[in-house]
Every structure is written in structure tokens, then in C-alpha cells.
Amino acid sequence: MREIKTLLHSVLFMALLTTSVFSDSGKKVFETYCWGCHHQTAMAFGPSFEEISSKRNADEIKAMITDPKSVSKVFGYRRNAMPAFTLSENNLTAITDYILSYAPESNSSTDTNTTKEEKK
């Protein structure tokens, strides 16, 4: 009976871990919250991740996601259409890292033998 209980705990732990990993994936967060207005490399309703990552650091991106109304004024925008999102710290970091992964080559890793897709 103890072995079965241990096995069930292990299965439950793995299921929770797997769910956490998938929910923390930057691409998954993008597909859930961002894709309606943003694209990775092309202008959509909002700026592309390439454009964002070329202008903003991680803290600025996180602030824009969580409080776009206030941050857009600080950045000098006349208006803001982006809604505020309440994300877990893991999801906020995941989407921020995902956005920054589209930074132009001059802002990213010095490993010139690795393509952007390989880095993801």
C-alpha cells in the first residue's frame, strides 16, 4: 500500500511540474494573451516583439504589461490601447524573456553561429 501511495505522489508531482512548465512557457503566455495584438517580427495592432525588444529592457516590458496606462505616459505615448494583465511572476518573466529573445542581433548573444530559432 505504501508503494502505491508513493507512486501516486510521484505521478501527481510530475503532473503539477509539467503543468507549471507549460504555463510558464513564454510562447504559451504569448499565445494566450498577446497574439491578438502583437506578432513576433511584424507590426500588428501593437508593435512587434523585435521592435519592443530593441527599445525596452526587462523591467520596462514587465511594467508595460502590468500597468500600461501609467507606463505609456512615462514613455511619452499620447494614448494607450493595451490592457493591464495580472500574471504570475513566472508567467510575467516567461513572456518578458520571450519578447527579449527577439532582440536584434546587436542586442543579443554574441554567439553568431546560433540562429534566433535555435536560441528559443
N, C-alpha and C positions, 0 to 999 in steps of 0.2 A: 504494500500500500504506500509506503514511504517513497519508493521508486517512482510510482505513478504520480504522486504529488510533486516530486522534484521535476519530473518530465513535464508536467503541466505548467509549473512555474517557468521552466525554461522556454516552453513554447509561447507562453504569454509575454515573457520578457522580449523574445525575438520579434513577436508581432508588434509590440509597442516600439521597439527600436526601429523596425522597418518603417512603421508609420511616421515616426519622428523624422527619419532620414528623408522620406519622400516629401513631407510637409515643409521641411527646411530647405529643399532644393530651390535655388534661385529661379531656375527655369519654371518650376511648378508654381512658384509665387507669381512670376510674370504672367503665366497662362491664366492664373486665377484672377488677378487684379489689374494687370497693366495692358494686356494685349488689345483691349478695345480702343485705346488712345495712343499707344506707343508701339513702335517697331524697333527691332534691334539696330538696324542700319539705315532705315529710310524714314523720312518725315511722314508722320501720320497726323492725327489730330493734335498730338503733342510731339515734342522733339524726340529724335531717335536716341537710343542709348549711346551711340557713338558721339552725338553732339553733347549730351549730358555729361558723359564721362570725360570729355575734353575740356569742360568748363568747371566741373564741380568735384569736390573731394567727398569722402565717405560721410563726414558729419553733415555737410550741406545737403547731400542726397537724402540722408535719413530725415533731416529736418523738413525738407520739402515734401516727403511722403507723409509725415505725421502732422505737420502744421503748415500746409501750403499757403493759406491765407496770409499769415504773418510773414513767412519767409519770402514770399513773392514780393512783398513790399520792400524788404531788406535788399533783395536782389535788384530792385528798381523796375519791376514789371508794373505796368499800369493796371492790369487785371489778371485774374487767375481763374482758370476753369477746372483745375484739379481738385478733386475732393480729398479730404483728410482720410487716412487709413489708420486703423488701430491694428497693428500686427504684433505678434510675439517678438521678443528681441531676436530670437533665432531666425524668424522669417524676415525681419527687417534687415538683419545682417546678410542673409542669403540673397535677397533681391538687390541690396546695395553692392555686394560683391559681384553679382551677375551683371549689373549695369556697368560697373567699373571694368569688367572683363572685356568690354567693347571699346576701351580707351584706344586712341590712335597709337600706333607702334612706338612713337617717340615718348609716350607716357607709360608704356607697359614694360614688361620684362625685356631684358637685354638679350634673351635667348632668341637669336634671329633664325634658328633652324626649326622653331616650333611655330606652327600656324595658330591663329586665334581659335579655331575649332579644336585643335589638339589641346590647347590650354584649358578648355572647358571640360 
